[in-house]
Amino acid sequence: MAAYIIGLRRSELRGTAWLENYLPKTAALIAKHGGKVVIGGNAPQALMALEGAASPPLAVVIVEFPSRAHARAFYTDPVYAPLQQLRQASIAMEVFVVEPV
């Protein structure tokens, strides 16, 4: 069953130089684990709250994997650890995995 890693960006970028390293290496790891980006970092004006008082995130990333095991393997891949630290030092995100019901 497919699983999706969803990232919600909650802060402005702290610089952009880190993206040159992060994006291509992360894309390669996603592909290595059978994933594909469904929605990738759309602009804030593309987001619209429909219900509730919370503000929408500044960007949303959704990556589809063949299974929860594939998603977990990507997220825990040792090659991803330094990239994850780079991202965490540059933006605040909430990241979780979901499976269709």
N, C-alpha and C positions, 0 to 999 in steps of 0.2 A: 504494500500500500504506500502511495506517495506520502512524503512528509515535506513540510515547508519550514525553512528558517526565515523568520521575520525580524527585521531590524527597524526600530523606530528611532530616528535621530532627534534628540532633544536639545542640542546646543548648536550654536554657530561653529563653523570650522575654525580651528586654531591654526591658521595657515593652510596652504594647499600643496607645498612641496612634497609632503609625505605621500600624496596620492600617486605620484609617478612610480613609486616603489610598490605601494599597497595594491593598487587596482590590477595590474597585469599578473602579479604573483598570486593574488587571491582568485582571480578568474581561472588561472591554470589549475589551482587546487580544487576549485568547485568542479571543473570539468573532470579532473582526476577521480573524483568521488561520484561521478555520474550526475552531477547537478547542472541546472541551468537557471540563469537569472530570469525571472518572470517580470519583476518590476525593479528598476535599479536607480535609486536615489533621485526620484522625481523632485522637481522644484516645488517650493512651498505653495505657490499659486495654483498648483495642480491638485492640492488637497483641500477638502471641504468637510467640515464637521456637519453631520446630519442630526445627531442627538447628543445630549449631555452638555455639561458646562466646560469640559476639558478642551483645551486648545489642541488642534491636530498637531502631529509631529512636524518637524521641519522637513523631513524626508522619510520615505519608506523604501525598504529593500525587501524583496521577497525572492527567495531562491528555492526552487523545487528540486527535491532529491527522490530517487526511486523508493526509499524507505527511511524510517527513523534511524536505522543502523547506518545508512549512508550519510545522513545529515550529521549524526554524532561523530562518525569517522572523520568527516571534513573538519568539524569544529575542534576536535581533539588531536588532529594531525600535528605532530611536533613541528612541521614546517610552518604551520599557521601561527604557532605561539608568538614568535616575534612580530608577525604582521598584526596579530590581535593586539599586542601591547602598543604598537605604533598607532593603531586606530584609537585605542582607549586613551592614549595621551593627547589625541587630536580632536576628538568629539565625544560627547556623551550619547550613548545609545542604550536602548533596551533591546535585548535579543532573546528570542525564544523559538522553540520548534513546536509545530502543530501538525496533527494528522487529520485528514477529512473524517467526518463521522459517518 
